[in-house]
Amino acid sequence: MRQNIGLTGGLIMAESIMLKLAEVVGRDKAHDLVYDISMRCAETGMSFADALKADATVSSVLGAEAIDQHLDPLRYTGLAAQMARAVAAAPPG
């Protein structure tokens, strides 16, 4: 599973970064920043972590250590736990 997650070069963790950035710069700006950086990574092959750290806004808000933490898939599972609980609580059928 870790190998599959790595196939995106970190892009799979874009939501985690965007949500953290949104707390400081607002949702729209965070979305635009992460989208632009993601597209640049897809076009150039640059790692998502390197591109985030190279961006002045992202690096000033999060810093290199926080970027690395938010790119760790073990630290962020999105809504997976909520969805699992909802499915488990649903009546059979």
PDB file of N, CA, C and O in Angstrom:
ATOM      1  N   MET A   1       0.829  -1.184   0.000  1.00  0.00           N
ATOM      2  CA  MET A   1       0.000   0.000   0.000  1.00  0.00           C
ATOM      3  C   MET A   1       0.880   1.256   0.000  1.00  0.00           C
ATOM      4  O   MET A   1       0.599   2.222  -0.710  1.00  0.00           O
ATOM      5  N   ARG A   2       1.938   1.228   0.799  1.00  0.00           N
ATOM      6  CA  ARG A   2       2.848   2.379   0.859  1.00  0.00           C
ATOM      7  C   ARG A   2       3.436   2.669  -0.521  1.00  0.00           C
ATOM      8  O   ARG A   2       3.586   3.829  -0.906  1.00  0.00           O
ATOM      9  N   GLN A   3       3.770   1.606  -1.266  1.00  0.00           N
ATOM     10  CA  GLN A   3       4.326   1.775  -2.608  1.00  0.00           C
ATOM     11  C   GLN A   3       3.304   2.452  -3.532  1.00  0.00           C
ATOM     12  O   GLN A   3       3.658   3.340  -4.306  1.00  0.00           O
ATOM     13  N   ASN A   4       2.057   2.034  -3.447  1.00  0.00           N
ATOM     14  CA  ASN A   4       1.014   2.644  -4.276  1.00  0.00           C
ATOM     15  C   ASN A   4       0.820   4.112  -3.928  1.00  0.00           C
ATOM     16  O   ASN A   4       0.652   4.946  -4.818  1.00  0.00           O
ATOM     17  N   ILE A   5       0.840   4.428  -2.652  1.00  0.00           N
ATOM     18  CA  ILE A   5       0.703   5.821  -2.222  1.00  0.00           C
ATOM     19  C   ILE A   5       1.851   6.658  -2.781  1.00  0.00           C
ATOM     20  O   ILE A   5       1.657   7.812  -3.166  1.00  0.00           O
ATOM     21  N   GLY A   6       3.031   6.077  -2.823  1.00  0.00           N
ATOM     22  CA  GLY A   6       4.207   6.788  -3.322  1.00  0.00           C
ATOM     23  C   GLY A   6       4.197   7.054  -4.812  1.00  0.00           C
ATOM     24  O   GLY A   6       4.970   7.882  -5.294  1.00  0.00           O
ATOM     25  N   LEU A   7       3.344   6.374  -5.551  1.00  0.00           N
ATOM     26  CA  LEU A   7       3.306   6.554  -6.999  1.00  0.00           C
ATOM     27  C   LEU A   7       2.947   7.979  -7.413  1.00  0.00           C
ATOM     28  O   LEU A   7       3.289   8.405  -8.516  1.00  0.00           O
ATOM     29  N   THR A   8       2.273   8.705  -6.556  1.00  0.00           N
ATOM     30  CA  THR A   8       1.860  10.073  -6.898  1.00  0.00           C
ATOM     31  C   THR A   8       2.908  11.111  -6.519  1.00  0.00           C
ATOM     32  O   THR A   8       2.711  12.303  -6.755  1.00  0.00           O
ATOM     33  N   GLY A   9       4.013  10.676  -5.937  1.00  0.00           N
ATOM     34  CA  GLY A   9       5.042  11.634  -5.534  1.00  0.00           C
ATOM     35  C   GLY A   9       4.579  12.563  -4.426  1.00  0.00           C
ATOM     36  O   GLY A   9       5.098  13.668  -4.275  1.00  0.00           O
ATOM     37  N   GLY A  10       3.606  12.115  -3.654  1.00  0.00           N
ATOM     38  CA  GLY A  10       3.093  12.923  -2.556  1.00  0.00           C
ATOM     39  C   GLY A  10       1.810  13.666  -2.867  1.00  0.00           C
ATOM     40  O   GLY A  10       1.182  14.214  -1.962  1.00  0.00           O
ATOM     41  N   LEU A  11       1.407  13.695  -4.131  1.00  0.00           N
ATOM     42  CA  LEU A  11       0.219  14.450  -4.518  1.00  0.00           C
ATOM     43  C   LEU A  11      -1.055  13.931  -3.862  1.00  0.00           C
ATOM     44  O   LEU A  11      -2.021  14.678  -3.702  1.00  0.00           O
ATOM     45  N   ILE A  12      -1.062  12.677  -3.490  1.00  0.00           N
ATOM     46  CA  ILE A  12      -2.244  12.105  -2.851  1.00  0.00           C
ATOM     47  C   ILE A  12      -2.549  12.797  -1.519  1.00  0.00           C
ATOM     48  O   ILE A  12      -3.668  12.707  -1.014  1.00  0.00           O
ATOM     49  N   MET A  13      -1.572  13.474  -0.961  1.00  0.00           N
ATOM     50  CA  MET A  13      -1.745  14.156   0.317  1.00  0.00           C
ATOM     51  C   MET A  13      -2.090  15.637   0.150  1.00  0.00           C
ATOM     52  O   MET A  13      -2.023  16.401   1.113  1.00  0.00           O
ATOM     53  N   ALA A  14      -2.453  16.038  -1.046  1.00  0.00           N
ATOM     54  CA  ALA A  14      -2.759  17.448  -1.314  1.00  0.00           C
ATOM     55  C   ALA A  14      -3.882  17.980  -0.426  1.00  0.00           C
ATOM     56  O   ALA A  14      -3.838  19.133   0.003  1.00  0.00           O
ATOM     57  N   GLU A  15      -4.878  17.157  -0.149  1.00  0.00           N
ATOM     58  CA  GLU A  15      -5.990  17.611   0.690  1.00  0.00           C
ATOM     59  C   GLU A  15      -5.513  18.002   2.086  1.00  0.00           C
ATOM     60  O   GLU A  15      -5.945  19.016   2.634  1.00  0.00           O
ATOM     61  N   SER A  16      -4.634  17.205   2.649  1.00  0.00           N
ATOM     62  CA  SER A  16      -4.106  17.500   3.984  1.00  0.00           C
ATOM     63  C   SER A  16      -3.409  18.852   4.003  1.00  0.00           C
ATOM     64  O   SER A  16      -3.615  19.653   4.915  1.00  0.00           O
ATOM     65  N   ILE A  17      -2.585  19.099   2.996  1.00  0.00           N
ATOM     66  CA  ILE A  17      -1.871  20.380   2.894  1.00  0.00           C
ATOM     67  C   ILE A  17      -2.869  21.517   2.699  1.00  0.00           C
ATOM     68  O   ILE A  17      -2.774  22.553   3.356  1.00  0.00           O
ATOM     69  N   MET A  18      -3.817  21.322   1.804  1.00  0.00           N
ATOM     70  CA  MET A  18      -4.780  22.383   1.511  1.00  0.00           C
ATOM     71  C   MET A  18      -5.589  22.772   2.748  1.00  0.00           C
ATOM     72  O   MET A  18      -5.788  23.957   3.018  1.00  0.00           O
ATOM     73  N   LEU A  19      -6.051  21.777   3.494  1.00  0.00           N
ATOM     74  CA  LEU A  19      -6.848  22.077   4.686  1.00  0.00           C
ATOM     75  C   LEU A  19      -6.033  22.838   5.727  1.00  0.00           C
ATOM     76  O   LEU A  19      -6.552  23.745   6.376  1.00  0.00           O
ATOM     77  N   LYS A  20      -4.778  22.480   5.889  1.00  0.00           N
ATOM     78  CA  LYS A  20      -3.934  23.183   6.859  1.00  0.00           C
ATOM     79  C   LYS A  20      -3.660  24.612   6.391  1.00  0.00           C
ATOM     80  O   LYS A  20      -3.717  25.546   7.191  1.00  0.00           O
ATOM     81  N   LEU A  21      -3.368  24.785   5.117  1.00  0.00           N
ATOM     82  CA  LEU A  21      -3.142  26.131   4.572  1.00  0.00           C
ATOM     83  C   LEU A  21      -4.394  26.996   4.702  1.00  0.00           C
ATOM     84  O   LEU A  21      -4.303  28.189   4.995  1.00  0.00           O
ATOM     85  N   ALA A  22      -5.553  26.396   4.485  1.00  0.00           N
ATOM     86  CA  ALA A  22      -6.816  27.137   4.518  1.00  0.00           C
ATOM     87  C   ALA A  22      -7.053  27.788   5.870  1.00  0.00           C
ATOM     88  O   ALA A  22      -7.701  28.832   5.946  1.00  0.00           O
ATOM     89  N   GLU A  23      -6.548  27.199   6.921  1.00  0.00           N
ATOM     90  CA  GLU A  23      -6.702  27.783   8.256  1.00  0.00           C
ATOM     91  C   GLU A  23      -6.056  29.159   8.346  1.00  0.00           C
ATOM     92  O   GLU A  23      -6.466  29.987   9.160  1.00  0.00           O
ATOM     93  N   VAL A  24      -5.046  29.406   7.512  1.00  0.00           N
ATOM     94  CA  VAL A  24      -4.315  30.674   7.574  1.00  0.00           C
ATOM     95  C   VAL A  24      -4.646  31.590   6.395  1.00  0.00           C
ATOM     96  O   VAL A  24      -4.872  32.785   6.585  1.00  0.00           O
ATOM     97  N   VAL A  25      -4.674  31.036   5.176  1.00  0.00           N
ATOM     98  CA  VAL A  25      -4.833  31.883   3.990  1.00  0.00           C
ATOM     99  C   VAL A  25      -6.235  31.869   3.409  1.00  0.00           C
ATOM    100  O   VAL A  25      -6.518  32.609   2.466  1.00  0.00           O
ATOM    101  N   GLY A  26      -7.115  31.046   3.951  1.00  0.00           N
ATOM    102  CA  GLY A  26      -8.470  30.932   3.424  1.00  0.00           C
ATOM    103  C   GLY A  26      -8.576  29.781   2.434  1.00  0.00           C
ATOM    104  O   GLY A  26      -7.600  29.387   1.794  1.00  0.00           O
ATOM    105  N   ARG A  27      -9.789  29.257   2.330  1.00  0.00           N
ATOM    106  CA  ARG A  27     -10.022  28.057   1.531  1.00  0.00           C
ATOM    107  C   ARG A  27      -9.712  28.258   0.051  1.00  0.00           C
ATOM    108  O   ARG A  27      -9.037  27.427  -0.556  1.00  0.00           O
ATOM    109  N   ASP A  28     -10.198  29.353  -0.537  1.00  0.00           N
ATOM    110  CA  ASP A  28     -10.012  29.567  -1.970  1.00  0.00           C
ATOM    111  C   ASP A  28      -8.540  29.718  -2.337  1.00  0.00           C
ATOM    112  O   ASP A  28      -8.062  29.112  -3.295  1.00  0.00           O
ATOM    113  N   LYS A  29      -7.832  30.530  -1.566  1.00  0.00           N
ATOM    114  CA  LYS A  29      -6.408  30.734  -1.861  1.00  0.00           C
ATOM    115  C   LYS A  29      -5.630  29.433  -1.650  1.00  0.00           C
ATOM    116  O   LYS A  29      -4.744  29.105  -2.440  1.00  0.00           O
ATOM    117  N   ALA A  30      -5.955  28.697  -0.595  1.00  0.00           N
ATOM    118  CA  ALA A  30      -5.273  27.423  -0.341  1.00  0.00           C
ATOM    119  C   ALA A  30      -5.523  26.456  -1.494  1.00  0.00           C
ATOM    120  O   ALA A  30      -4.600  25.790  -1.962  1.00  0.00           O
ATOM    121  N   HIS A  31      -6.763  26.380  -1.945  1.00  0.00           N
ATOM    122  CA  HIS A  31      -7.092  25.499  -3.061  1.00  0.00           C
ATOM    123  C   HIS A  31      -6.305  25.885  -4.304  1.00  0.00           C
ATOM    124  O   HIS A  31      -5.721  25.024  -4.962  1.00  0.00           O
ATOM    125  N   ASP A  32      -6.287  27.170  -4.628  1.00  0.00           N
ATOM    126  CA  ASP A  32      -5.575  27.631  -5.817  1.00  0.00           C
ATOM    127  C   ASP A  32      -4.074  27.344  -5.724  1.00  0.00           C
ATOM    128  O   ASP A  32      -3.463  26.892  -6.693  1.00  0.00           O
ATOM    129  N   LEU A  33      -3.489  27.605  -4.564  1.00  0.00           N
ATOM    130  CA  LEU A  33      -2.065  27.342  -4.369  1.00  0.00           C
ATOM    131  C   LEU A  33      -1.730  25.867  -4.562  1.00  0.00           C
ATOM    132  O   LEU A  33      -0.809  25.518  -5.301  1.00  0.00           O
ATOM    133  N   VAL A  34      -2.482  25.016  -3.893  1.00  0.00           N
ATOM    134  CA  VAL A  34      -2.208  23.584  -3.957  1.00  0.00           C
ATOM    135  C   VAL A  34      -2.477  23.055  -5.366  1.00  0.00           C
ATOM    136  O   VAL A  34      -1.739  22.199  -5.854  1.00  0.00           O
ATOM    137  N   TYR A  35      -3.503  23.545  -6.010  1.00  0.00           N
ATOM    138  CA  TYR A  35      -3.800  23.128  -7.386  1.00  0.00           C
ATOM    139  C   TYR A  35      -2.646  23.508  -8.314  1.00  0.00           C
ATOM    140  O   TYR A  35      -2.162  22.675  -9.080  1.00  0.00           O
ATOM    141  N   ASP A  36      -2.210  24.755  -8.246  1.00  0.00           N
ATOM    142  CA  ASP A  36      -1.118  25.214  -9.115  1.00  0.00           C
ATOM    143  C   ASP A  36       0.166  24.419  -8.870  1.00  0.00           C
ATOM    144  O   ASP A  36       0.850  24.034  -9.818  1.00  0.00           O
ATOM    145  N   ILE A  37       0.485  24.179  -7.616  1.00  0.00           N
ATOM    146  CA  ILE A  37       1.687  23.417  -7.283  1.00  0.00           C
ATOM    147  C   ILE A  37       1.551  21.974  -7.757  1.00  0.00           C
ATOM    148  O   ILE A  37       2.504  21.403  -8.288  1.00  0.00           O
ATOM    149  N   SER A  38       0.387  21.390  -7.572  1.00  0.00           N
ATOM    150  CA  SER A  38       0.146  20.012  -8.019  1.00  0.00           C
ATOM    151  C   SER A  38       0.307  19.884  -9.527  1.00  0.00           C
ATOM    152  O   SER A  38       0.934  18.941 -10.010  1.00  0.00           O
ATOM    153  N   MET A  39      -0.253  20.819 -10.260  1.00  0.00           N
ATOM    154  CA  MET A  39      -0.132  20.784 -11.723  1.00  0.00           C
ATOM    155  C   MET A  39       1.321  20.928 -12.156  1.00  0.00           C
ATOM    156  O   MET A  39       1.761  20.257 -13.090  1.00  0.00           O
ATOM    157  N   ARG A  40       2.065  21.795 -11.486  1.00  0.00           N
ATOM    158  CA  ARG A  40       3.478  21.973 -11.802  1.00  0.00           C
ATOM    159  C   ARG A  40       4.239  20.667 -11.565  1.00  0.00           C
ATOM    160  O   ARG A  40       5.104  20.292 -12.357  1.00  0.00           O
ATOM    161  N   CYS A  41       3.911  19.983 -10.475  1.00  0.00           N
ATOM    162  CA  CYS A  41       4.560  18.700 -10.178  1.00  0.00           C
ATOM    163  C   CYS A  41       4.237  17.669 -11.251  1.00  0.00           C
ATOM    164  O   CYS A  41       5.117  16.936 -11.701  1.00  0.00           O
ATOM    165  N   ALA A  42       2.986  17.617 -11.655  1.00  0.00           N
ATOM    166  CA  ALA A  42       2.572  16.663 -12.677  1.00  0.00           C
ATOM    167  C   ALA A  42       3.275  16.928 -14.001  1.00  0.00           C
ATOM    168  O   ALA A  42       3.612  15.995 -14.729  1.00  0.00           O
ATOM    169  N   GLU A  43       3.493  18.199 -14.309  1.00  0.00           N
ATOM    170  CA  GLU A  43       4.129  18.573 -15.575  1.00  0.00           C
ATOM    171  C   GLU A  43       5.645  18.396 -15.556  1.00  0.00           C
ATOM    172  O   GLU A  43       6.243  18.047 -16.574  1.00  0.00           O
ATOM    173  N   THR A  44       6.260  18.632 -14.413  1.00  0.00           N
ATOM    174  CA  THR A  44       7.727  18.635 -14.356  1.00  0.00           C
ATOM    175  C   THR A  44       8.326  17.398 -13.710  1.00  0.00           C
ATOM    176  O   THR A  44       9.505  17.101 -13.906  1.00  0.00           O
ATOM    177  N   GLY A  45       7.522  16.673 -12.940  1.00  0.00           N
ATOM    178  CA  GLY A  45       8.057  15.518 -12.218  1.00  0.00           C
ATOM    179  C   GLY A  45       8.691  15.883 -10.888  1.00  0.00           C
ATOM    180  O   GLY A  45       9.235  15.017 -10.203  1.00  0.00           O
ATOM    181  N   MET A  46       8.626  17.159 -10.514  1.00  0.00           N
ATOM    182  CA  MET A  46       9.161  17.597  -9.221  1.00  0.00           C
ATOM    183  C   MET A  46       8.335  16.976  -8.100  1.00  0.00           C
ATOM    184  O   MET A  46       7.121  16.825  -8.235  1.00  0.00           O
ATOM    185  N   SER A  47       8.976  16.620  -7.008  1.00  0.00           N
ATOM    186  CA  SER A  47       8.218  16.044  -5.897  1.00  0.00           C
ATOM    187  C   SER A  47       7.320  17.114  -5.283  1.00  0.00           C
ATOM    188  O   SER A  47       7.649  18.300  -5.275  1.00  0.00           O
ATOM    189  N   PHE A  48       6.189  16.667  -4.775  1.00  0.00           N
ATOM    190  CA  PHE A  48       5.235  17.580  -4.155  1.00  0.00           C
ATOM    191  C   PHE A  48       5.865  18.282  -2.958  1.00  0.00           C
ATOM    192  O   PHE A  48       5.666  19.480  -2.760  1.00  0.00           O
ATOM    193  N   ALA A  49       6.617  17.544  -2.170  1.00  0.00           N
ATOM    194  CA  ALA A  49       7.275  18.138  -0.993  1.00  0.00           C
ATOM    195  C   ALA A  49       8.229  19.244  -1.405  1.00  0.00           C
ATOM    196  O   ALA A  49       8.220  20.323  -0.813  1.00  0.00           O
ATOM    197  N   ASP A  50       9.043  18.989  -2.403  1.00  0.00           N
ATOM    198  CA  ASP A  50      10.005  20.009  -2.859  1.00  0.00           C
ATOM    199  C   ASP A  50       9.296  21.234  -3.410  1.00  0.00           C
ATOM    200  O   ASP A  50       9.710  22.366  -3.159  1.00  0.00           O
ATOM    201  N   ALA A  51       8.224  21.005  -4.162  1.00  0.00           N
ATOM    202  CA  ALA A  51       7.480  22.129  -4.736  1.00  0.00           C
ATOM    203  C   ALA A  51       6.802  22.963  -3.656  1.00  0.00           C
ATOM    204  O   ALA A  51       6.785  24.191  -3.735  1.00  0.00           O
ATOM    205  N   LEU A  52       6.240  22.294  -2.645  1.00  0.00           N
ATOM    206  CA  LEU A  52       5.621  23.026  -1.538  1.00  0.00           C
ATOM    207  C   LEU A  52       6.651  23.850  -0.782  1.00  0.00           C
ATOM    208  O   LEU A  52       6.402  25.008  -0.444  1.00  0.00           O
ATOM    209  N   LYS A  53       7.798  23.257  -0.518  1.00  0.00           N
ATOM    210  CA  LYS A  53       8.854  23.956   0.229  1.00  0.00           C
ATOM    211  C   LYS A  53       9.436  25.113  -0.577  1.00  0.00           C
ATOM    212  O   LYS A  53       9.924  26.088  -0.005  1.00  0.00           O
ATOM    213  N   ALA A  54       9.385  25.005  -1.905  1.00  0.00           N
ATOM    214  CA  ALA A  54       9.908  26.074  -2.758  1.00  0.00           C
ATOM    215  C   ALA A  54       8.934  27.237  -2.902  1.00  0.00           C
ATOM    216  O   ALA A  54       9.330  28.330  -3.307  1.00  0.00           O
ATOM    217  N   ASP A  55       7.686  27.017  -2.580  1.00  0.00           N
ATOM    218  CA  ASP A  55       6.683  28.077  -2.686  1.00  0.00           C
ATOM    219  C   ASP A  55       6.763  28.987  -1.468  1.00  0.00           C
ATOM    220  O   ASP A  55       6.680  28.521  -0.332  1.00  0.00           O
ATOM    221  N   ALA A  56       6.921  30.271  -1.703  1.00  0.00           N
ATOM    222  CA  ALA A  56       7.116  31.236  -0.613  1.00  0.00           C
ATOM    223  C   ALA A  56       5.926  31.269   0.348  1.00  0.00           C
ATOM    224  O   ALA A  56       6.119  31.297   1.564  1.00  0.00           O
ATOM    225  N   THR A  57       4.710  31.266  -0.176  1.00  0.00           N
ATOM    226  CA  THR A  57       3.532  31.334   0.690  1.00  0.00           C
ATOM    227  C   THR A  57       3.403  30.077   1.533  1.00  0.00           C
ATOM    228  O   THR A  57       3.233  30.152   2.750  1.00  0.00           O
ATOM    229  N   VAL A  58       3.484  28.925   0.884  1.00  0.00           N
ATOM    230  CA  VAL A  58       3.326  27.663   1.608  1.00  0.00           C
ATOM    231  C   VAL A  58       4.406  27.507   2.666  1.00  0.00           C
ATOM    232  O   VAL A  58       4.115  27.154   3.809  1.00  0.00           O
ATOM    233  N   SER A  59       5.640  27.768   2.291  1.00  0.00           N
ATOM    234  CA  SER A  59       6.733  27.575   3.249  1.00  0.00           C
ATOM    235  C   SER A  59       6.678  28.575   4.394  1.00  0.00           C
ATOM    236  O   SER A  59       7.106  28.265   5.506  1.00  0.00           O
ATOM    237  N   SER A  60       6.156  29.771   4.137  1.00  0.00           N
ATOM    238  CA  SER A  60       6.056  30.743   5.233  1.00  0.00           C
ATOM    239  C   SER A  60       4.928  30.387   6.197  1.00  0.00           C
ATOM    240  O   SER A  60       5.010  30.690   7.388  1.00  0.00           O
ATOM    241  N   VAL A  61       3.886  29.751   5.695  1.00  0.00           N
ATOM    242  CA  VAL A  61       2.755  29.362   6.541  1.00  0.00           C
ATOM    243  C   VAL A  61       3.054  28.079   7.299  1.00  0.00           C
ATOM    244  O   VAL A  61       2.797  27.993   8.499  1.00  0.00           O
ATOM    245  N   LEU A  62       3.594  27.083   6.611  1.00  0.00           N
ATOM    246  CA  LEU A  62       3.771  25.768   7.219  1.00  0.00           C
ATOM    247  C   LEU A  62       5.195  25.464   7.660  1.00  0.00           C
ATOM    248  O   LEU A  62       5.396  24.872   8.720  1.00  0.00           O
ATOM    249  N   GLY A  63       6.174  25.851   6.879  1.00  0.00           N
ATOM    250  CA  GLY A  63       7.550  25.479   7.183  1.00  0.00           C
ATOM    251  C   GLY A  63       7.837  24.056   6.741  1.00  0.00           C
ATOM    252  O   GLY A  63       6.913  23.260   6.571  1.00  0.00           O
ATOM    253  N   ALA A  64       9.095  23.730   6.554  1.00  0.00           N
ATOM    254  CA  ALA A  64       9.505  22.437   6.008  1.00  0.00           C
ATOM    255  C   ALA A  64       9.070  21.257   6.875  1.00  0.00           C
ATOM    256  O   ALA A  64       8.609  20.243   6.352  1.00  0.00           O
ATOM    257  N   GLU A  65       9.212  21.379   8.175  1.00  0.00           N
ATOM    258  CA  GLU A  65       8.856  20.263   9.063  1.00  0.00           C
ATOM    259  C   GLU A  65       7.353  19.972   9.018  1.00  0.00           C
ATOM    260  O   GLU A  65       6.947  18.812   8.962  1.00  0.00           O
ATOM    261  N   ALA A  66       6.539  21.010   9.042  1.00  0.00           N
ATOM    262  CA  ALA A  66       5.084  20.823   8.990  1.00  0.00           C
ATOM    263  C   ALA A  66       4.659  20.259   7.634  1.00  0.00           C
ATOM    264  O   ALA A  66       3.748  19.434   7.563  1.00  0.00           O
ATOM    265  N   ILE A  67       5.307  20.695   6.575  1.00  0.00           N
ATOM    266  CA  ILE A  67       5.001  20.153   5.250  1.00  0.00           C
ATOM    267  C   ILE A  67       5.253  18.651   5.251  1.00  0.00           C
ATOM    268  O   ILE A  67       4.411  17.876   4.797  1.00  0.00           O
ATOM    269  N   ASP A  68       6.402  18.244   5.755  1.00  0.00           N
ATOM    270  CA  ASP A  68       6.721  16.816   5.818  1.00  0.00           C
ATOM    271  C   ASP A  68       5.695  16.058   6.656  1.00  0.00           C
ATOM    272  O   ASP A  68       5.284  14.958   6.287  1.00  0.00           O
ATOM    273  N   GLN A  69       5.286  16.629   7.763  1.00  0.00           N
ATOM    274  CA  GLN A  69       4.299  15.966   8.623  1.00  0.00           C
ATOM    275  C   GLN A  69       2.963  15.801   7.910  1.00  0.00           C
ATOM    276  O   GLN A  69       2.330  14.749   8.006  1.00  0.00           O
ATOM    277  N   HIS A  70       2.534  16.840   7.194  1.00  0.00           N
ATOM    278  CA  HIS A  70       1.243  16.788   6.512  1.00  0.00           C
ATOM    279  C   HIS A  70       1.282  15.929   5.254  1.00  0.00           C
ATOM    280  O   HIS A  70       0.234  15.595   4.700  1.00  0.00           O
ATOM    281  N   LEU A  71       2.463  15.574   4.805  1.00  0.00           N
ATOM    282  CA  LEU A  71       2.576  14.675   3.652  1.00  0.00           C
ATOM    283  C   LEU A  71       2.709  13.216   4.071  1.00  0.00           C
ATOM    284  O   LEU A  71       2.803  12.329   3.222  1.00  0.00           O
ATOM    285  N   ASP A  72       2.717  12.968   5.362  1.00  0.00           N
ATOM    286  CA  ASP A  72       2.822  11.606   5.869  1.00  0.00           C
ATOM    287  C   ASP A  72       1.432  10.966   5.871  1.00  0.00           C
ATOM    288  O   ASP A  72       0.566  11.379   6.642  1.00  0.00           O
ATOM    289  N   PRO A  73       1.210   9.963   5.015  1.00  0.00           N
ATOM    290  CA  PRO A  73      -0.127   9.374   4.932  1.00  0.00           C
ATOM    291  C   PRO A  73      -0.563   8.668   6.218  1.00  0.00           C
ATOM    292  O   PRO A  73      -1.755   8.419   6.402  1.00  0.00           O
ATOM    293  N   LEU A  74       0.355   8.347   7.092  1.00  0.00           N
ATOM    294  CA  LEU A  74      -0.021   7.728   8.357  1.00  0.00           C
ATOM    295  C   LEU A  74      -0.640   8.741   9.320  1.00  0.00           C
ATOM    296  O   LEU A  74      -1.313   8.359  10.278  1.00  0.00           O
ATOM    297  N   ARG A  75      -0.414  10.022   9.068  1.00  0.00           N
ATOM    298  CA  ARG A  75      -0.932  11.069   9.948  1.00  0.00           C
ATOM    299  C   ARG A  75      -2.276  11.623   9.487  1.00  0.00           C
ATOM    300  O   ARG A  75      -2.931  12.349  10.234  1.00  0.00           O
ATOM    301  N   TYR A  76      -2.697  11.289   8.262  1.00  0.00           N
ATOM    302  CA  TYR A  76      -3.918  11.885   7.727  1.00  0.00           C
ATOM    303  C   TYR A  76      -4.709  10.838   6.956  1.00  0.00           C
ATOM    304  O   TYR A  76      -4.238  10.299   5.954  1.00  0.00           O
ATOM    305  N   THR A  77      -5.884  10.567   7.422  1.00  0.00           N
ATOM    306  CA  THR A  77      -6.744   9.597   6.745  1.00  0.00           C
ATOM    307  C   THR A  77      -8.053  10.216   6.274  1.00  0.00           C
ATOM    308  O   THR A  77      -8.975   9.502   5.880  1.00  0.00           O
ATOM    309  N   GLY A  78      -8.132  11.518   6.315  1.00  0.00           N
ATOM    310  CA  GLY A  78      -9.334  12.191   5.825  1.00  0.00           C
ATOM    311  C   GLY A  78     -10.566  11.753   6.591  1.00  0.00           C
ATOM    312  O   GLY A  78     -10.557  11.717   7.822  1.00  0.00           O
ATOM    313  N   LEU A  79     -11.609  11.425   5.880  1.00  0.00           N
ATOM    314  CA  LEU A  79     -12.878  11.032   6.486  1.00  0.00           C
ATOM    315  C   LEU A  79     -13.028   9.519   6.583  1.00  0.00           C
ATOM    316  O   LEU A  79     -14.128   9.028   6.838  1.00  0.00           O
ATOM    317  N   ALA A  80     -11.960   8.781   6.387  1.00  0.00           N
ATOM    318  CA  ALA A  80     -12.032   7.317   6.369  1.00  0.00           C
ATOM    319  C   ALA A  80     -12.661   6.757   7.651  1.00  0.00           C
ATOM    320  O   ALA A  80     -13.507   5.866   7.574  1.00  0.00           O
ATOM    321  N   ALA A  81     -12.273   7.252   8.807  1.00  0.00           N
ATOM    322  CA  ALA A  81     -12.812   6.735  10.069  1.00  0.00           C
ATOM    323  C   ALA A  81     -14.314   7.010  10.182  1.00  0.00           C
ATOM    324  O   ALA A  81     -15.074   6.141  10.610  1.00  0.00           O
ATOM    325  N   GLN A  82     -14.738   8.209   9.802  1.00  0.00           N
ATOM    326  CA  GLN A  82     -16.162   8.540   9.857  1.00  0.00           C
ATOM    327  C   GLN A  82     -16.970   7.655   8.907  1.00  0.00           C
ATOM    328  O   GLN A  82     -18.047   7.175   9.262  1.00  0.00           O
ATOM    329  N   MET A  83     -16.449   7.444   7.707  1.00  0.00           N
ATOM    330  CA  MET A  83     -17.158   6.621   6.738  1.00  0.00           C
ATOM    331  C   MET A  83     -17.249   5.171   7.221  1.00  0.00           C
ATOM    332  O   MET A  83     -18.288   4.530   7.065  1.00  0.00           O
ATOM    333  N   ALA A  84     -16.178   4.660   7.800  1.00  0.00           N
ATOM    334  CA  ALA A  84     -16.181   3.286   8.311  1.00  0.00           C
ATOM    335  C   ALA A  84     -17.208   3.123   9.430  1.00  0.00           C
ATOM    336  O   ALA A  84     -17.925   2.123   9.481  1.00  0.00           O
ATOM    337  N   ARG A  85     -17.275   4.112  10.329  1.00  0.00           N
ATOM    338  CA  ARG A  85     -18.263   4.045  11.407  1.00  0.00           C
ATOM    339  C   ARG A  85     -19.692   4.087  10.868  1.00  0.00           C
ATOM    340  O   ARG A  85     -20.567   3.375  11.360  1.00  0.00           O
ATOM    341  N   ALA A  86     -19.921   4.919   9.862  1.00  0.00           N
ATOM    342  CA  ALA A  86     -21.263   5.023   9.270  1.00  0.00           C
ATOM    343  C   ALA A  86     -21.674   3.716   8.600  1.00  0.00           C
ATOM    344  O   ALA A  86     -22.822   3.289   8.730  1.00  0.00           O
ATOM    345  N   VAL A  87     -20.765   3.089   7.900  1.00  0.00           N
ATOM    346  CA  VAL A  87     -21.068   1.819   7.240  1.00  0.00           C
ATOM    347  C   VAL A  87     -21.328   0.747   8.286  1.00  0.00           C
ATOM    348  O   VAL A  87     -22.250  -0.055   8.142  1.00  0.00           O
ATOM    349  N   ALA A  88     -20.518   0.733   9.337  1.00  0.00           N
ATOM    350  CA  ALA A  88     -20.685  -0.272  10.391  1.00  0.00           C
ATOM    351  C   ALA A  88     -22.018  -0.096  11.126  1.00  0.00           C
ATOM    352  O   ALA A  88     -22.608  -1.077  11.576  1.00  0.00           O
ATOM    353  N   ALA A  89     -22.484   1.119  11.247  1.00  0.00           N
ATOM    354  CA  ALA A  89     -23.728   1.395  11.971  1.00  0.00           C
ATOM    355  C   ALA A  89     -24.974   1.215  11.111  1.00  0.00           C
ATOM    356  O   ALA A  89     -26.081   1.126  11.642  1.00  0.00           O
ATOM    357  N   ALA A  90     -24.808   1.161   9.792  1.00  0.00           N
ATOM    358  CA  ALA A  90     -25.951   1.046   8.893  1.00  0.00           C
ATOM    359  C   ALA A  90     -26.591  -0.330   9.008  1.00  0.00           C
ATOM    360  O   ALA A  90     -25.905  -1.332   9.211  1.00  0.00           O
ATOM    361  N   PRO A  91     -27.908  -0.366   8.877  1.00  0.00           N
ATOM    362  CA  PRO A  91     -28.592  -1.668   8.937  1.00  0.00           C
ATOM    363  C   PRO A  91     -28.177  -2.534   7.741  1.00  0.00           C
ATOM    364  O   PRO A  91     -27.890  -2.010   6.665  1.00  0.00           O
ATOM    365  N   PRO A  92     -28.147  -3.834   7.927  1.00  0.00           N
ATOM    366  CA  PRO A  92     -27.765  -4.731   6.823  1.00  0.00           C
ATOM    367  C   PRO A  92     -28.736  -4.642   5.661  1.00  0.00           C
ATOM    368  O   PRO A  92     -29.926  -4.371   5.823  1.00  0.00           O
ATOM    369  N   GLY A  93     -28.182  -4.879   4.490  1.00  0.00           N
ATOM    370  CA  GLY A  93     -29.066  -4.953   3.328  1.00  0.00           C
ATOM    371  C   GLY A  93     -28.924  -3.832   2.445  1.00  0.00           C
ATOM    372  O   GLY A  93     -29.606  -3.761   1.423  1.00  0.00           O
TER     373      GLY A  93
END
